Amino acid sequence: MELVQKLISCSRELVAVLENQKLERDEKIKKTEETLIQREEIISELKQRGSFITSTPSEDSKIIEMEQRLEKGLNALFATIKSDLKEVKQRKRSRQPYTNPYSNLATYDGSYYDKRK
């Protein structure tokens, strides 16, 4: 199979994973990482061979269209992960006063300051 065709099929697979709403988030992230690694290898091989020059205009338009869909899907996945991390951080902050309620108090009990020299 030609490398450009491999890139197109790998991109289709990645778009399918990103647009699949039935997958659990962890499974979606795992499959996305695996597919991105495969895709990166194909792209680096294409760059080494200079095979992008031999692609047809229809292949180029498919790749560009899929790149836009991939960018949109990856940004959406990143946004969900970012919001989940923000939520976990907020929960951690809200539980902290219960675990150590006196952490924010500054007490100076028992200290004596002598003003004489």
C-alpha positions as CSV (number, residue, x, y, z in Angstrom):
1,M,0.0,0.0,0.0
2,E,1.3,3.4,-0.9
3,L,2.3,5.6,2.1
4,V,-0.2,8.4,1.2
5,Q,-3.0,5.8,1.2
6,K,-1.7,4.5,4.6
7,L,-1.8,8.1,5.9
8,I,-5.4,8.6,4.7
9,S,-6.6,5.3,6.2
10,C,-4.8,6.0,9.5
11,S,-6.4,9.5,9.5
12,R,-9.8,8.0,8.9
13,E,-9.3,5.6,11.8
14,L,-8.3,8.5,14.1
15,V,-11.3,10.6,13.0
16,A,-13.6,7.6,13.7
17,V,-12.1,7.1,17.2
18,L,-12.5,10.8,18.0
19,E,-16.0,11.1,16.7
20,N,-17.2,7.8,18.4
21,Q,-19.4,8.9,21.3
22,K,-19.9,5.3,22.6
23,L,-16.2,4.9,23.7
24,E,-15.2,5.5,27.3
25,R,-12.9,8.4,27.7
26,D,-9.9,6.4,28.8
27,E,-10.3,3.9,25.9
28,K,-10.7,6.8,23.5
29,I,-7.5,8.4,24.8
30,K,-5.6,5.2,24.6
31,K,-6.7,4.5,21.0
32,T,-6.0,8.1,20.0
33,E,-2.5,7.9,21.3
34,E,-1.8,4.6,19.5
35,T,-3.2,5.9,16.2
36,L,-1.3,9.2,16.5
37,I,1.9,7.3,17.0
38,Q,1.3,5.2,13.9
39,R,0.3,8.3,12.0
40,E,3.5,10.1,13.1
41,E,5.6,7.2,11.9
42,I,3.9,7.3,8.5
43,I,4.4,11.1,8.2
44,S,8.1,10.9,9.1
45,E,8.6,8.2,6.5
46,L,6.7,10.3,3.9
47,K,9.0,13.2,4.7
48,Q,12.1,11.1,4.3
49,R,11.0,9.7,1.0
50,G,9.5,13.0,-0.3
51,S,6.3,11.1,-1.2
52,F,4.1,14.1,-0.6
53,I,5.2,15.3,-4.0
54,T,3.7,12.3,-5.8
55,S,0.3,12.6,-4.2
56,T,-2.7,13.5,-6.4
57,P,-4.9,16.6,-5.8
58,S,-7.8,14.5,-4.6
59,E,-5.5,12.8,-2.0
60,D,-4.3,16.2,-0.9
61,S,-7.9,17.5,-0.5
62,K,-8.8,14.4,1.5
63,I,-5.8,14.8,3.8
64,I,-6.5,18.5,4.3
65,E,-10.2,17.8,5.1
66,M,-9.3,15.1,7.6
67,E,-6.6,17.3,9.2
68,Q,-9.3,19.9,9.9
69,R,-11.6,17.2,11.4
70,L,-8.7,15.8,13.4
71,E,-7.8,19.2,14.8
72,K,-11.4,19.8,15.8
73,G,-11.7,16.4,17.5
74,L,-8.4,16.6,19.3
75,N,-9.2,20.1,20.6
76,A,-12.6,18.8,21.9
77,L,-10.8,15.9,23.6
78,F,-8.2,18.2,25.1
79,A,-11.0,20.5,26.4
80,T,-12.8,17.7,28.1
81,I,-9.5,16.5,29.8
82,K,-8.7,20.1,30.8
83,S,-12.1,20.6,32.3
84,D,-11.9,17.3,34.2
85,L,-8.5,18.3,35.6
86,K,-9.9,21.7,36.7
87,E,-12.8,20.0,38.4
88,V,-10.5,17.6,40.3
89,K,-8.3,20.5,41.4
90,Q,-11.4,22.4,42.6
91,R,-12.6,19.3,44.6
92,K,-9.1,18.9,46.1
93,R,-9.2,22.6,47.2
94,S,-12.7,22.3,48.7
95,R,-11.8,19.2,50.7
96,Q,-8.5,20.6,52.1
97,P,-10.1,22.7,54.9
98,Y,-11.7,19.5,56.3
99,T,-8.4,17.6,56.4
100,N,-6.4,20.4,58.0
101,P,-8.7,23.2,59.3
102,Y,-6.0,25.2,61.0
103,S,-3.6,25.5,58.0
104,N,-4.6,29.1,57.2
105,L,-4.5,30.5,60.7
106,A,-1.4,32.4,61.7
107,T,-0.9,32.1,65.5
108,Y,1.7,33.9,67.5
109,D,0.8,32.5,70.9
110,G,3.6,32.1,73.3
111,S,5.9,34.6,71.7
112,Y,7.3,37.5,73.5
113,Y,9.0,40.5,72.0
114,D,11.3,42.6,74.1
115,K,11.6,46.2,72.9
116,R,14.7,46.9,74.9
117,K,18.1,46.7,73.5
